[in-house]
Each structure stands twice: as structure tokens, then as C-alpha cells.
């Protein structure tokens, strides 16, 4: 994630996605990787638990503005709080 991040570890994984979490002294990060060949749609309730008020770093949108996460094949979404 970032050079300054520490404690990075996988927190969830299945045949379609892998979620990886790390932190820095100021922030926490959650990367959700789509490891499938198809676009994935992740409903809001699945990604906001514990991550309300976070920002999706590629679009700079707050999680409150998003109804879902759409992750292209072999793509990633990066949340920061």
C-alpha cells in the first residue's frame, strides 16, 4: 500500500476477492482486490462496516457517497480512514 504502512495482512479472501489491511501512524487502509475475470459489485453494507467516513482513494469519494463498489477484473479499490 504505502511505504510507511505497517502490519499489512490479509483480512478476507475467497475465489473472487482478497481484502488486505494495513496502517500508518496517521491512517488505516483497506485494499479490496478483484482476482476474478469478471467485474464485481460489492454492496455498501459489505464494505462500510467499520469503514464509515473513509475515502476511496482512486475516486476521492467518501463511503457515504457510494452505494456500491464496482471493481473491474484484476482491479483494486483502496479505502483510507
C-alpha positions in Angstrom: 0.0 0.0 0.0 2.3 2.7 1.2 6.0 2.6 2.1 5.1 3.9 5.6 2.3 1.4 6.2 2.8 -1.3 8.8 1.1 -4.5 9.9 -0.2 -5.4 6.4 -2.2 -8.6 6.4 -5.0 -10.4 4.5 -8.2 -10.0 6.4 -10.5 -11.8 3.9 -10.2 -13.9 0.9 -12.3 -16.1 -1.4 -12.2 -17.1 -5.1 -13.2 -13.6 -6.2 -11.7 -11.1 -3.8 -8.9 -10.6 -1.4 -9.0 -7.8 1.3 -5.8 -6.5 2.7 -5.5 -4.2 5.6 -2.5 -2.0 6.8 -2.0 1.1 8.8 0.4 4.1 9.1 0.8 6.3 12.1 -2.0 8.6 10.8 -4.3 6.4 8.8 -5.7 2.9 8.2 -6.0 1.4 4.7 -8.2 -1.4 3.2 -7.4 -2.7 -0.3 -10.0 -4.9 -2.0 -8.6 -6.8 -4.9 -10.8 -8.5 -7.5 -8.9 -11.6 -8.5 -11.6 -12.9 -10.9 -12.1 -12.5 -14.6 -15.4 -10.6 -14.1 -16.4 -7.1 -12.8 -17.5 -7.4 -9.2 -20.1 -5.3 -7.4 -19.7 -5.1 -3.7 -22.9 -3.8 -1.8 -22.4 -0.9 0.5 -23.2 -2.9 3.7 -20.3 -5.3 2.8 -17.6 -2.6 2.7 -18.7 0.1 5.2 -18.7 -2.0 8.4 -16.0 -0.2 10.4 -15.1 2.0 7.4 -17.8 4.7 7.6 -16.2 8.1 7.0 -13.4 6.6 4.9 -12.4 7.8 1.4 -12.0 5.7 -1.7 -8.6 7.0 -2.8 -8.9 6.4 -6.6 -12.1 8.5 -6.9 -11.7 10.6 -3.7 -15.3 9.8 -2.8 -16.4 9.3 0.8 -18.0 5.9 1.6 -21.2 7.7 2.5 -21.5 8.9 -1.2 -21.1 5.3 -2.6 -24.0 2.8 -2.9 -21.6 0.0 -4.0 -18.1 -0.6 -5.0 -17.5 -1.8 -8.6 -14.2 -3.4 -9.1 -13.0 -4.3 -12.6 -11.4 -7.7 -13.3 -8.0 -7.8 -11.6 -8.7 -4.3 -10.3 -8.5 -2.9 -6.8 -10.4 -0.4 -4.6 -8.4 1.4 -1.9 -10.2 2.8 1.2 -8.5 5.1 3.7 -9.7 6.4 7.1 
